[in-house]
Amino acid sequence: MVSREDKRASLHQKLHLLRSITNSHAVNKTTIIVDASKYIEELKKKVERLNRDISAAAQSSNHQNPWQVTVETLDKGFLINVFSENTCPGLLVSLLEAFEELGLNILEARVSCTDSFRLQAVGGENEEQDESIDAQVVKQAVLQAIKNWSK
């Protein structure tokens, strides 16, 4: 028979494990569980995003479109993904110029240009800008930059 102290120790151990997995700094049980719930929601969003990216990749390969461009709205800015199976010398400069024209500050970016072109960037709107930018405008600017570059 399991004693009350054993149950309490087991629960404490499981909460500690949950806290470490979710990178929570919470101390009380309720906050640990709330942090875990938020962590699970973030994971669900990542899975949805990956599924959309996979779906978009499958559709693009069916249409023989060499470009995959996605723009997602974040809390303060955008997540911009650009992919082509071909190397694209000079495209990065064109994209950065397009972002600058929009007044979009690139806060973080990963770029690969070896065997293919891949850009993943997080951009935030310039705070001095009067008008707000939406994801569709950013996507159109990226597509226009690609079109201008390919000429």
Contacts in CASP RR format, 6 or more apart in sequence:
PFRMAT RR
TARGET T0000
AUTHOR 0000-0000-0000
METHOD contacts of the structure
MODEL  1
MVSREDKRASLHQKLHLLRSITNSHAVNKTTIIVDASKYIEELKKKVERL
NRDISAAAQSSNHQNPWQVTVETLDKGFLINVFSENTCPGLLVSLLEAFE
ELGLNILEARVSCTDSFRLQAVGGENEEQDESIDAQVVKQAVLQAIKNWS
K
15 29 0 8 1.000
15 32 0 8 1.000
18 24 0 8 1.000
18 32 0 8 1.000
18 33 0 8 1.000
18 36 0 8 1.000
19 26 0 8 1.000
19 32 0 8 1.000
19 35 0 8 1.000
21 36 0 8 1.000
21 39 0 8 1.000
22 32 0 8 1.000
22 35 0 8 1.000
22 36 0 8 1.000
22 38 0 8 1.000
22 39 0 8 1.000
23 39 0 8 1.000
24 31 0 8 1.000
24 32 0 8 1.000
24 35 0 8 1.000
24 36 0 8 1.000
24 39 0 8 1.000
26 32 0 8 1.000
26 34 0 8 1.000
26 35 0 8 1.000
49 72 0 8 1.000
52 70 0 8 1.000
53 70 0 8 1.000
53 81 0 8 1.000
56 68 0 8 1.000
56 70 0 8 1.000
57 68 0 8 1.000
57 83 0 8 1.000
60 67 0 8 1.000
60 68 0 8 1.000
66 84 0 8 1.000
66 85 0 8 1.000
66 86 0 8 1.000
67 82 0 8 1.000
67 83 0 8 1.000
67 84 0 8 1.000
67 143 0 8 1.000
67 146 0 8 1.000
68 81 0 8 1.000
68 82 0 8 1.000
68 83 0 8 1.000
68 84 0 8 1.000
69 80 0 8 1.000
69 81 0 8 1.000
69 82 0 8 1.000
69 83 0 8 1.000
69 139 0 8 1.000
69 142 0 8 1.000
69 143 0 8 1.000
69 146 0 8 1.000
70 79 0 8 1.000
70 80 0 8 1.000
70 81 0 8 1.000
70 139 0 8 1.000
71 78 0 8 1.000
71 79 0 8 1.000
71 80 0 8 1.000
71 81 0 8 1.000
71 135 0 8 1.000
71 136 0 8 1.000
71 138 0 8 1.000
71 139 0 8 1.000
71 142 0 8 1.000
72 78 0 8 1.000
72 79 0 8 1.000
72 135 0 8 1.000
73 134 0 8 1.000
73 135 0 8 1.000
74 122 0 8 1.000
76 124 0 8 1.000
76 125 0 8 1.000
77 122 0 8 1.000
77 123 0 8 1.000
77 124 0 8 1.000
77 125 0 8 1.000
78 104 0 8 1.000
78 122 0 8 1.000
78 123 0 8 1.000
78 124 0 8 1.000
78 133 0 8 1.000
78 135 0 8 1.000
78 138 0 8 1.000
79 120 0 8 1.000
79 121 0 8 1.000
79 122 0 8 1.000
79 123 0 8 1.000
80 119 0 8 1.000
80 120 0 8 1.000
80 121 0 8 1.000
80 122 0 8 1.000
80 123 0 8 1.000
80 138 0 8 1.000
80 142 0 8 1.000
81 118 0 8 1.000
81 119 0 8 1.000
81 120 0 8 1.000
82 95 0 8 1.000
82 117 0 8 1.000
82 118 0 8 1.000
82 119 0 8 1.000
82 142 0 8 1.000
82 146 0 8 1.000
83 116 0 8 1.000
83 117 0 8 1.000
83 118 0 8 1.000
83 119 0 8 1.000
84 116 0 8 1.000
84 117 0 8 1.000
84 118 0 8 1.000
85 116 0 8 1.000
86 116 0 8 1.000
86 117 0 8 1.000
87 113 0 8 1.000
87 114 0 8 1.000
87 115 0 8 1.000
87 116 0 8 1.000
87 117 0 8 1.000
88 113 0 8 1.000
88 117 0 8 1.000
88 149 0 8 1.000
89 113 0 8 1.000
90 149 0 8 1.000
91 117 0 8 1.000
91 145 0 8 1.000
91 146 0 8 1.000
91 149 0 8 1.000
92 111 0 8 1.000
92 113 0 8 1.000
92 119 0 8 1.000
94 145 0 8 1.000
94 146 0 8 1.000
94 148 0 8 1.000
94 149 0 8 1.000
95 119 0 8 1.000
95 142 0 8 1.000
95 145 0 8 1.000
95 146 0 8 1.000
96 106 0 8 1.000
97 145 0 8 1.000
98 141 0 8 1.000
98 142 0 8 1.000
98 144 0 8 1.000
98 145 0 8 1.000
99 105 0 8 1.000
99 106 0 8 1.000
99 121 0 8 1.000
99 123 0 8 1.000
99 141 0 8 1.000
101 141 0 8 1.000
102 133 0 8 1.000
102 137 0 8 1.000
102 138 0 8 1.000
102 141 0 8 1.000
103 125 0 8 1.000
103 126 0 8 1.000
103 129 0 8 1.000
103 133 0 8 1.000
104 123 0 8 1.000
104 124 0 8 1.000
104 125 0 8 1.000
104 126 0 8 1.000
104 133 0 8 1.000
104 138 0 8 1.000
105 123 0 8 1.000
105 124 0 8 1.000
105 125 0 8 1.000
105 126 0 8 1.000
106 121 0 8 1.000
106 122 0 8 1.000
106 123 0 8 1.000
106 124 0 8 1.000
107 122 0 8 1.000
107 123 0 8 1.000
107 124 0 8 1.000
108 121 0 8 1.000
108 122 0 8 1.000
108 123 0 8 1.000
109 119 0 8 1.000
109 120 0 8 1.000
109 121 0 8 1.000
109 122 0 8 1.000
110 118 0 8 1.000
110 119 0 8 1.000
110 120 0 8 1.000
110 121 0 8 1.000
111 118 0 8 1.000
111 119 0 8 1.000
111 120 0 8 1.000
112 118 0 8 1.000
125 132 0 8 1.000
125 133 0 8 1.000
END
